[in-house]
Amino acid sequence: MSRASVVSLMYHEIELPGRPACHTEAGYLRYVVFAEDFRQQLRSLKHGGWHGMSTGEALAQPKVPGVAITFDDGCETDLIEAAPLLRELGSNATFYITVGFLGGRGYLSRPQLRELAEMGFEIGCHSMTHAYLPDLGEDDLAREIIQAKTELEEITGRSVEHFSCPGGRWNRRVESVAREAGYLSVATSRPIANSAGANPFALGRVAILRGTDLPAFKKLASGKDLWKTSLADSARAAIRNTLGTVFETDCSNITNHSPTPRFSSGSRTKDQ
């Protein structure tokens, strides 16, 4: 990877011994990383001289030898497993929070979210209910992007400047509303490195999956062979477009799994 580019790693829940995951569907578990794997991965970045950055830091310092570390959804393991290890290693990260998940089983409570923010980690927004944004009308889109930002800022007492799209579902309307809301970036799930000149409102991220071994992780973090991941991503998208959400939910590597939406009757559940 050119040092003019930064890879953004995308994590979700971390599996801890004796602790049930938030959901049990196979597609969801594919994105739940074993705790020991997670520890080895972050330590390998440290030992390799790579600095773990937040999204904001990566955008401000694109030539720093590091990777952006991000987490989606707001699982409780963000606080009890990820945050202590990040602090131990002197790394930063961005935690993208789905407001409607707060207080749910396995997810952060509002006091826990405040604690995470007070530790100095960057808090981003992952929508209000985890709806697929391109499917929404104007009012629902504003609720998912703008109202969610306001609520997170009220909870944390800090500015929320970065947004990640549920399921990676992005279009120009999403970008426009995010700009209007005052965000500084929008993250998708396109598995690409972000160059210094990349559109900050269409950032790529690389999902770290369950069972990713250390050699494979190092390749992903360094931006090597991302075209293979992109090719597989395109194949899944083609299947999704051809066979629809029912097939995707039942059979795909990307599965819907969120709780019943709390704020929008038009909401749909998450796939990444």
Long-range contacts (C-beta under 8 A, 24 or more apart in sequence): 1-193, 1-222, 1-223, 1-224, 2-193, 2-195, 2-223, 3-63, 3-65, 4-62, 4-63, 4-195, 4-196, 5-62, 5-193, 5-194, 5-195, 5-196, 5-223, 6-53, 6-58, 6-62, 6-66, 6-67, 6-68, 6-193, 6-194, 7-67, 7-68, 7-193, 7-194, 7-206, 7-220, 7-221, 7-222, 7-223, 7-226, 8-55, 8-58, 8-67, 8-68, 8-69, 8-70, 8-187, 8-194, 8-203, 8-204, 8-205, 8-206, 9-67, 9-68, 9-69, 9-70, 9-205, 9-206, 9-208, 9-220, 9-221, 10-70, 10-71, 10-72, 10-187, 10-189, 10-205, 10-206, 10-207, 10-208, 10-272, 11-38, 11-69, 11-70, 11-71, 11-72, 11-82, 11-208, 12-71, 12-72, 12-73, 12-75, 12-272, 13-73, 13-75, 13-77, 13-106, 14-38, 14-75, 14-77, 14-81, 14-82, 15-77, 15-210, 16-77, 16-80, 16-81, 19-77, 20-106, 21-106, 22-73, 22-75, 22-104, 22-105, 22-106, 22-107, 23-257, 25-255, 25-257, 26-255, 27-249, 27-252, 27-253, 27-254, 27-255, 27-256, 27-257, 27-271, 28-255, 28-257, 29-210, 30-209, 30-210, 30-253, 30-255, 31-207, 31-209, 31-210, 31-272, 32-210, 33-208, 33-209, 33-210, 33-212, 34-210, 34-211, 35-81, 37-211, 37-212, 37-213, 38-81, 38-82, 38-85, 39-85, 40-214, 41-208, 41-212, 41-214, 41-217, 41-221, 42-69, 42-85, 42-86, 42-89, 42-91, 43-89, 44-214, 44-217, 44-218, 44-221, 45-89, 45-91, 45-221, 46-89, 46-90, 46-91, 48-218, 50-221, 51-91, 52-86, 52-89, 52-90, 52-91, 52-92, 52-93, 53-91, 53-92, 53-93, 54-92, 54-93, 54-94, 54-121, 54-122, 55-94, 55-122, 55-124, 55-162, 55-185, 55-187, 55-203, 56-94, 56-122, 56-161, 56-162, 56-184, 56-185, 57-92, 57-122, 58-194, 59-184, 59-185, 59-200, 62-194, 62-195, 62-196, 63-196, 67-221, 68-93, 68-94, 68-205, 69-93, 69-94, 70-94, 70-95, 70-96, 70-124, 70-164, 70-187, 70-205, 71-95, 71-96, 72-96, 72-98, 72-126, 72-164, 72-272, 73-97, 73-98, 73-101, 73-107, 73-126, 73-130, 73-270, 74-98, 74-101, 74-102, 74-107, 74-108, 74-113, 74-126, 75-106, 75-107, 75-108, 76-106, 76-107, 76-108, 76-112, 78-108, 78-116, 79-108, 79-112, 79-115, 79-116, 83-116, 83-119, 83-121, 86-121, 87-119, 92-120, 92-121, 92-122, 93-121, 93-122, 94-121, 94-122, 94-123, 94-124, 94-162, 95-121, 95-122, 95-123, 95-124, 96-124, 96-125, 96-126, 96-162, 96-163, 96-164, 96-187, 97-123, 97-124, 97-125, 97-126, 97-152, 98-126, 98-127, 98-128, 98-129, 98-130, 98-148, 98-166, 98-258, 98-270, 99-125, 99-127, 99-128, 99-129, 99-148, 99-151, 99-152, 99-263, 100-128, 100-129, 100-130, 100-259, 100-261, 100-262, 100-263, 101-130, 101-258, 101-259, 102-155, 104-259, 110-155, 113-152, 113-155, 113-156, 114-155, 114-156, 114-157, 117-156, 117-157, 117-158, 122-162, 123-152, 123-156, 123-158, 123-160, 124-160, 124-161, 124-162, 124-163, 124-164, 124-187, 125-149, 125-152, 125-160, 125-162, 125-163, 125-164, 125-183, 126-163, 126-164, 126-166, 127-163, 127-165, 127-166, 128-263, 128-264, 128-267, 129-258, 129-261, 129-262, 129-263, 129-264, 129-267, 130-166, 130-167, 130-258, 130-261, 130-267, 130-268, 130-269, 130-270, 131-166, 131-261, 131-264, 131-266, 131-267, 131-268, 132-166, 132-167, 132-169, 132-268, 133-165, 133-166, 133-169, 133-170, 133-171, 133-173, 133-174, 134-169, 134-170, 134-171, 134-173, 134-174, 135-169, 135-266, 135-268, 136-264, 136-266, 137-266, 140-264, 140-266, 140-267, 141-173, 141-174, 141-177, 142-177, 143-263, 143-264, 144-264, 144-267, 145-174, 145-177, 145-178, 145-181, 145-183, 146-177, 146-180, 146-181, 147-263, 149-181, 149-182, 149-183, 161-185, 162-186, 162-187, 163-187, 164-188, 164-205, 165-189, 166-270, 166-271, 166-272, 167-254, 167-270, 167-271, 167-272, 168-205, 168-272, 170-202, 175-201, 175-202, 189-233, 189-272, 190-230, 190-233, 191-226, 191-229, 191-230, 191-233, 192-226, 192-230, 193-223, 193-226, 207-272
